[in-house]
């Protein structure tokens, strides 16, 4: 294997060396024809000869080579009427130019037209014959090896054109094509002398992708011709389709010479697919091979999307099994009309034609007859007269559905003629001497711009391509069962991308003659409130629709992501809209707020009532027994304690946040200071009864007032520092609840908050300890034991407050704090003052000085 490969590479290198030597060595003065000369199938002499290559036959007979004798010439089979029509269009244009007095006056155009038989090898061979001439030898000084024809028209398919353009490109001989659409031919580095009058598949592929997207088909299958036309066109379509969010379930190659197994593979793939749309990037010859098999397997119900290669081909529309394609939609070269061309094609007389042999074969094939000079076969055929009427024959010859393509041939010939007209400087007459340099012709041809007699403008862009415009064709079945090609829209690549595709307001026919646009998606549309999640191992068009998570929404269909709502908003139940979150705070109007408000006001009222009772009985012993001033100050502070709880309710604001904690801290310190003063007064009173004690001198009423003031000032200083450095402020809490906003007061400085509470706790513990020590002092009315009990309640309430406050969410933490304030306030009120009120109101006989100073026995 390696030895064979080495010899092959060496042979290729030697061939390249010989070619370079043949074209570049200055001492070689003569071109020598190798092999037998190729004779054109159609020929006419003239001042300037145009070349043409068309496939008059669509196939050839394979002949095995013996490698002993020179291979026999290719034996072409299967007469192709399409190729004949293309050649007729070229002849018509030449005939029209020769009869014109405005274009190339005084110049007679001739032609040499060869049959490529659908073979790439033969197409290259005849192309070399056209640019070299068929002489056995040619002297370089007399005539260069190239330049026998100023331009070559043809071939029909992309692959032969690529081969021909590659070979003739170095000689700069222009090749003007009418039907090769592969985008690769726009590459001027590889194909510098190739031009065409049909748009590139680059635009057709984009147009197909846009059309598929327009109808909402995101899950499609594809079949392509396995040559440069189909492979390159499908590659561009796939690239653009992917950008537009379209997925291919399958993409299968096919060529008409493929074995039956390939057809079966295509059929099985289509049967097992879920897509309902098939994009067919096929030539008409390849599709013709497939549709009969498709009909045999009843592959109906698929929507076909076609290219210009077959969508407007009448032969496909009458082929066996064509009902498979009913409702097809696709792109076709824009409709065109060439005056006189149809009549010219049908006015064919074989004995008077320029290619007698070819036209004789054509005539015999068309009418199923034979001429006398043709050797008879075993078949019993009628004799041809040569005067049979073509108008009565129904075949592709009198089918003008490909008139746009014939028009492309026509425009190509005229482009070359206008180029020659400009180069020769034609006025009323032209010189009979043509410029011999093909490069000059090529440069002028690239810049040519003219209008046909039908008013169509012809020019080439920098890639040698014309302006890309397509008709959108829909196959609609008429009442008699025949197919009508209805133009339903237009694609114009020269317009902005969002305006290139235009569909007329017409009723389209779809697969199975349905009037409803077929649906072809891998997964259905994801509704609002859901997002797409790709299915593992499948293309991006296959996905599951997952509901958005809480707090996220999607307000468009087929959304790939869910958008998280703003912190102040929350998703609704459908997850398609963000709704403003409910704000929560402890309001006066709600049940819990109302209960706490009533309790606060009730406590304040009770305190005021007690104060009034004390004020009315201020001269009684029980009121005067323990510093009535502190009692009234204590009642005042308790009233403020009850009322300060109201600042914790309602919508938090800057002032309420600062007021609630500072008012609470100061009033409670004032309250505890008064209790502490009363406790100290009790202790000092009993200590003062001891012999030699003068404690009451140092802790009289004035000292008690000063102690209360001093303890309170400390708390005031703490609060001022707190409010100055980092005060409390309104805060929106989003973390406690997902769907609610808790309006609360942030502490600002936690140190300030806990300093306020800690100071209150410190005074309360000190008061409790002192009251506990004084609880058993001998006295009928020892206030210390009531203070002890009240402090016990106070400390118990605030010790349980801390864990309850930390663990309570939202407004309940505020309620816990209010409850602690009210509970401790009620504890002080009831434990210290209710027993005294009981004696004042219900046991006045005990409200005597004697009873107050009496000792317990």
Buried (B, 14 or more C-beta within 10 A) or exposed (E): EEEEEEEEEEEEEEEEEEEEEEEEEEEEEEBEBEEEEBEBBBBBEBBBBBBBBBBBBBBBEEEEEEEEEEEEEBEBEBBBBBBBBBBBBBBBBBBBBBEEEEBBEEBBBBBBBBBBBBBBEBBBBBBBBBBBBBEEEBEEEEBBBBBBBBBBBBBBBBBBBBBBBEBBBEBBBBBBBBBBBBBBBBBBEEBBBBBBBBBBBBBBBBBBBBBBBEBEBBBBBBBBBBBBBBBBBBBBBBEBBBEEEBBBBBBBBBBBEBEEEBBEBBBEBBEEBEBBBBBBBBBBBBBBBBBBBBBEBEBEEBBBBBBBBBBBBBBBBEBEBBBBBBBBBBBBBBBBEBEEBBEBBBEBEBEEBBBEEBBBBBBBBBBEBBBEEBEEEEEEBEEBEBEBEBEEEEEBBBBBBBBBBBBBBBBBBBBBBBBBBBBBEBEEEBEEEBBEBBBBBBBBBBEBEBEBEEEBEBEBEEBBBBBBBBBBBBBBBEEEEEBEBBBBBBBBBEEEEEEBBEBEEEEBBBBBEBEEEBBBBBBEEBBBBBBBEBBEEEBBBBBEBEBBEEBBBBEEEBBEEBBBBEEEBBBEEEBBBBEEBEEBBBBEEBEBBEEBBEBBBEBBEBBBEBBEBBEEBEEBBBBBBBBBBBBBBBBBBBBBBBBBBBBBBBEBEEEBBBBBBBBBBBBBBBBBBBBBBBBBBBBBBBBBEEEEEEBBEEBEBEBBBEBBEEBBEBBBEBBEBBBEEBBBBBBBBBEBBEEBBBBBBBBBBEBBBEBBBEBBBEBBBBBBEBBBBBBEBEBEBBBBBBBBBBBBBBBEBBEEBBEBBEEBEBBBBBBBBBBBBBBBBBBBBBBBBEBBBEBBEEEEEBBEEEBBEBEEE
